Amino acid sequence: MPFAPARVSLIPAPGDPPIASGALQSTFDKFRHFLRVSGLNVSTPMFYDEADAAGGGYIGEFIVPLPHAIRPPLALVVSAWLQERPRRAVRLRVGEIEAVAHTTQEAENFLNREQQLREAPERQR
């Protein structure tokens, strides 16, 4: 079970523009591009606006295999997101376990702990 996906969702601050805004969409796209160029196999779910065939965009979530989630490129994205504006957060989910982090260290601690828990059964073999 060490290859469980980690879901990392960027949560805007109350003063941020709407998620569908050009500003946040541009940020999400830059983060997506950076992760891919850094060699992370990342999925980026999107939303679609039925009223506007061309409307839609990223929801601010990145899905990566858990071992990749603890690599530096994702930590850099999380850090950049949190430092850009106060009161931003990151929702992390691995399997049924979920946490909300307000610092990069909190996010790293959660992901490292989940990785260790998933590797533990393999070590006991």
C-alpha positions in Angstrom: 0.0 0.0 0.0 3.0 2.4 -0.2 1.8 3.8 -3.5 -1.4 5.4 -2.3 -2.2 8.7 -3.9 -1.8 11.9 -1.9 -4.4 14.6 -2.7 -3.0 18.1 -2.0 -5.7 20.8 -2.3 -4.8 24.5 -2.3 -7.4 26.4 -0.2 -7.7 30.1 -1.0 -7.7 32.7 1.7 -11.0 34.6 2.3 -9.6 37.6 0.4 -8.4 35.6 -2.6 -10.3 36.0 -5.9 -12.7 33.2 -6.9 -11.2 29.9 -7.9 -12.3 30.4 -11.5 -10.5 33.7 -11.7 -7.7 34.2 -14.1 -5.3 35.0 -11.3 -5.8 31.7 -9.4 -6.0 29.7 -12.6 -2.7 31.1 -13.8 -1.1 30.2 -10.4 -2.5 26.6 -10.5 -1.3 26.2 -14.0 2.2 27.4 -13.1 2.3 25.0 -10.2 1.1 22.1 -12.4 3.8 22.9 -15.0 6.5 23.2 -12.4 5.6 19.8 -10.9 5.6 18.1 -14.3 8.9 19.7 -15.3 10.3 18.5 -11.9 9.4 14.9 -12.9 6.4 14.4 -10.7 3.6 12.4 -12.1 0.7 14.7 -11.1 -3.0 14.7 -12.0 -4.8 18.0 -11.8 -8.6 17.7 -11.6 -10.6 20.3 -13.4 -14.1 21.8 -13.2 -16.3 22.6 -16.2 -19.0 25.3 -16.6 -21.9 23.8 -18.5 -23.2 27.3 -19.3 -19.9 28.2 -21.0 -18.5 25.5 -23.2 -15.0 27.1 -23.0 -15.4 27.7 -19.2 -13.7 25.7 -16.6 -10.3 25.4 -15.0 -8.2 23.7 -12.3 -9.7 23.2 -8.9 -6.4 23.7 -7.1 -5.9 20.0 -6.4 -2.8 17.9 -7.2 -2.9 14.1 -7.0 0.4 12.4 -6.8 1.7 9.0 -5.7 2.5 9.4 -1.9 6.3 8.7 -2.3 6.4 11.7 -4.8 4.4 13.9 -2.4 7.3 14.0 0.1 9.8 15.2 -2.6 11.0 18.8 -2.6 9.1 20.1 -5.7 5.7 19.6 -4.0 7.0 21.1 -0.8 8.1 24.2 -2.8 4.6 24.6 -4.3 3.0 24.2 -0.9 5.4 26.8 0.6 4.8 29.3 -2.2 1.1 28.9 -1.9 1.0 29.5 1.9 3.5 32.4 1.9 1.7 34.3 -0.9 -1.2 35.3 1.3 -2.1 35.0 5.0 -4.9 32.5 5.9 -4.3 30.2 3.0 -4.3 26.5 3.8 -3.6 23.2 2.2 -5.9 20.2 2.6 -4.0 16.9 2.5 -5.6 13.5 2.1 -4.1 10.0 1.9 -6.7 7.3 1.8 -9.3 8.1 4.4 -6.9 10.3 6.5 -7.2 14.0 6.0 -5.5 17.1 7.5 -5.5 20.8 6.9 -2.0 22.4 7.1 -1.3 26.1 7.6 2.5 25.7 7.3 4.8 23.8 5.0 6.1 22.0 8.0 2.7 20.8 9.0 2.1 19.5 5.5 5.5 17.7 5.4 4.9 16.1 8.8 1.5 14.7 7.7 2.8 13.3 4.4 5.9 11.8 6.0 3.9 10.2 8.8 1.5 8.7 6.2 4.4 7.4 4.1 6.0 5.8 7.2 2.6 4.1 8.1 2.3 2.7 4.6 5.9 1.4 4.5 5.7 -0.2 8.0 4.0 -3.5 6.9 6.6 -3.9 4.2 9.4 -3.5 6.8 7.9 -6.2 9.0 8.1 -8.9 6.2 
